[in-house]
């Protein structure tokens, strides 16, 4: 079954808006696991506007499921990852001032760079996923880097789904099929929610993991995090 990894960045955003320690980011992560999440995702950025470096180190000793850390492989990021050694590292080509991830790697253009990073992370026994747009060619070159998985950027899927659900599925089919054909693990993330998640999983049941944060936190404001996680797990099932 596809695993649900809860991205807790927005919880950290709320904490940082007021200062202090409320809500408790680490406790929230542990509770998400308790309520059924099979993984926790964080995406620390250089300005620490949500997840901070200290959060990453604290979470490592608390998470008992899979720990997925996303980010651009700068020297500082690589140093932190090598110290923490999460289950999975998702390489994302975001810039320091970028509001949110909005595109995947050009794996052909940055093949040599990504290959070097993947080799370095594999030496520390971490699974590596590369964030890509739904382009079969980008999936092919992701394989050449030595990565274990690709994560399809599903922002365009979510946007098109509102107008034409079937067209949204078909837009992602070539890339998802290419990953399966090549033996690359398939992850997906960005703007997935209770409305569009189930059709995606039904179309691509070999999806290994979905990383969802914003929608889960929004739904939890109304229904609570325990019920919300169960709703997402049911959508996946």
C-alpha positions in Angstrom: 0.0 0.0 0.0 1.1 3.5 -0.7 2.5 5.2 2.4 1.4 8.5 3.8 4.2 10.9 4.9 2.9 14.0 6.7 4.7 17.2 5.9 4.8 19.2 9.1 6.2 22.4 7.8 3.0 24.3 8.3 3.0 23.4 12.0 6.4 25.0 12.3 5.1 28.0 10.4 2.4 28.5 13.0 4.8 28.1 15.9 7.3 30.6 14.4 4.5 33.2 13.7 4.1 33.7 17.5 7.4 32.6 18.8 7.8 30.2 21.7 7.1 26.5 21.4 3.4 26.3 20.5 2.4 24.2 18.7 5.0 21.6 19.7 6.4 20.5 16.3 8.1 17.4 17.7 5.0 16.3 19.6 2.8 16.8 16.5 5.1 14.6 14.5 5.0 11.8 17.1 1.2 12.1 17.3 0.9 11.9 13.5 2.7 8.5 13.7 0.5 7.4 16.6 -2.6 8.2 14.5 -1.4 6.1 11.5 1.0 8.2 9.4 3.8 6.0 8.0 6.3 8.8 7.7 7.1 12.4 8.5 8.4 14.9 6.0 10.2 18.2 6.6 11.7 20.7 4.2 14.1 23.0 6.0 15.0 26.1 4.2 18.0 28.4 4.8 15.9 31.2 6.3 14.3 28.7 8.7 10.9 30.3 8.2 9.2 27.1 9.2 11.3 23.9 10.0 14.5 24.9 11.8 17.8 23.0 11.8 17.3 22.2 15.5 13.9 20.7 14.7 15.5 18.3 12.3 18.0 17.0 14.8 15.3 16.7 17.5 13.0 14.8 15.2 15.6 12.3 14.2 15.6 10.8 17.7 11.8 10.8 18.0 10.5 9.5 14.7 9.9 5.7 14.6 8.5 5.5 11.1 10.2 6.9 8.0 11.9 10.3 8.1 12.0 12.1 4.8 14.0 15.4 4.5 13.5 17.5 1.4 15.8 20.3 0.2 18.3 21.7 -2.2 21.7 19.9 -1.9 23.8 22.8 -0.7 26.9 22.2 1.3 25.0 23.1 4.5 22.1 20.8 3.7 24.4 17.9 2.8 26.3 18.4 6.1 23.0 18.3 8.1 21.7 15.3 6.2 24.9 13.3 6.7 24.7 14.0 10.5 21.0 13.1 10.8 20.8 10.2 8.2 17.1 10.1 7.6 15.4 7.2 5.8 15.0 9.2 2.7 16.4 12.4 1.2 14.3 14.1 -1.5 16.4 16.5 -3.6 14.4 19.6 -4.6 15.8 22.4 -6.8 14.3 25.3 -4.8 16.0 28.7 -4.3 16.4 30.3 -0.8 13.6 32.8 -1.3 11.2 30.5 -3.0 7.8 30.4 -1.3 7.2 26.8 -2.1 8.5 24.1 -4.4 7.1 24.8 -7.9 9.2 22.7 -10.3 11.3 19.6 -10.6 14.9 19.1 -11.5 16.2 19.2 -15.1 17.9 15.8 -14.5 19.5 15.9 -17.9 21.1 19.3 -17.4 22.2 18.6 -13.8 23.0 14.9 -14.3 26.6 15.1 -13.1 25.8 17.3 -10.1 23.0 15.0 -9.0 25.0 11.8 -9.6 27.7 13.1 -7.2 25.1 14.0 -4.6 23.4 10.6 -4.9 26.6 8.8 -4.6 27.5 10.8 -1.4 24.1 10.1 0.2 24.2 6.4 -0.7 27.6 6.1 1.0 25.7 7.1 4.2 23.0 4.5 3.5 20.1 6.9 2.7 17.5 6.3 0.1 17.4 9.1 -2.4 14.4 10.5 -4.3 14.6 13.2 -7.0 11.8 15.8 -7.4 10.8 15.9 -11.1 8.1 17.3 -13.3 5.9 14.7 -15.0 8.2 14.3 -18.0 9.4 10.8 -18.9 12.7 12.1 -20.1 13.4 13.6 -16.6 12.5 10.3 -15.1 15.0 8.5 -17.4 17.8 10.8 -16.5 16.9 10.5 -12.8 17.7 6.8 -13.2 21.1 7.7 -14.6 21.9 9.7 -11.4 21.6 6.4 -9.4 18.5 7.6 -7.4 16.2 5.1 -5.9 13.0 7.0 -6.6 11.5 10.0 -8.3 8.9 12.2 -6.7 6.5 13.6 -9.3 5.6 17.3 -8.7 1.8 17.1 -8.6 1.0 20.8 -8.5 -0.1 20.9 -12.1 -2.1 17.7 -11.5 -4.0 19.3 -8.7 -4.7 22.5 -10.7 -5.9 20.6 -13.8 -7.9 18.1 -11.8 -10.3 20.9 -10.8 -11.3 21.3 -14.4 -10.7 17.9 -16.0 -9.8 15.0 -13.7 -9.2 12.5 -16.5 -6.9 14.9 -18.4 -4.9 15.5 -15.2 -4.4 11.7 -14.8 -3.4 11.3 -18.4 -0.9 14.1 -18.1 1.0 12.1 -15.5 0.6 8.7 -17.0 3.7 8.7 -19.2 6.1 9.7 -16.4 4.5 7.3 -13.9 4.6 4.4 -16.4 8.3 5.3 -17.3 9.3 5.1 -13.6 7.6 1.7 -13.3 9.2 0.5 -16.5 12.7 1.5 -15.3 12.2 0.0 -11.8 12.4 3.4 -10.1 10.3 3.9 -7.0 7.5 6.4 -7.5 6.6 9.1 -4.9 4.3 12.0 -5.4 3.7 15.3 -3.7 2.4 18.9 -3.8 -1.2 20.0 -3.5 -2.6 16.5 -3.1 -5.8 16.5 -1.1 -8.8 14.4 -0.2 -10.5 15.2 -3.5 -7.7 14.4 -5.9 -5.6 11.8 -4.0 -7.7 8.7 -4.5 -8.0 9.0 -8.3 -4.2 9.4 -8.5 -3.5 6.3 -6.4 -6.2 4.3 -8.4 -4.5 5.3 -11.6 -0.9 4.6 -10.4 -1.3 2.0 -7.6 2.5 1.4 -7.6 3.0 4.8 -6.0 5.2 4.1 -3.0 4.6 7.2 -1.0 2.7 10.5 -1.0 4.0 13.5 0.9 1.1 15.8 2.0 1.3 18.8 4.3 -0.7 21.9 3.5 -4.0 20.1 2.8 -3.7 17.9 5.8 -3.1 20.8 8.2 -6.1 22.7 6.6 -8.4 19.7 7.0 -7.2 19.2 10.6 -8.3 22.7 11.5 -11.9 21.4 11.0 -11.7 17.8 11.9 -8.6 17.3 14.1 -5.4 15.7 13.1 -6.4 12.1 14.1 -9.5 12.0 12.0 -7.8 13.8 9.1 -5.0 11.3 8.9 -7.5 8.4 8.9 -9.4 10.2 6.1 -6.2 10.3 4.0 -5.3 6.7 4.8 -8.8 5.7 3.7 -8.4 7.6 0.4 -5.1 5.8 -0.2 -6.7 2.4 0.6 
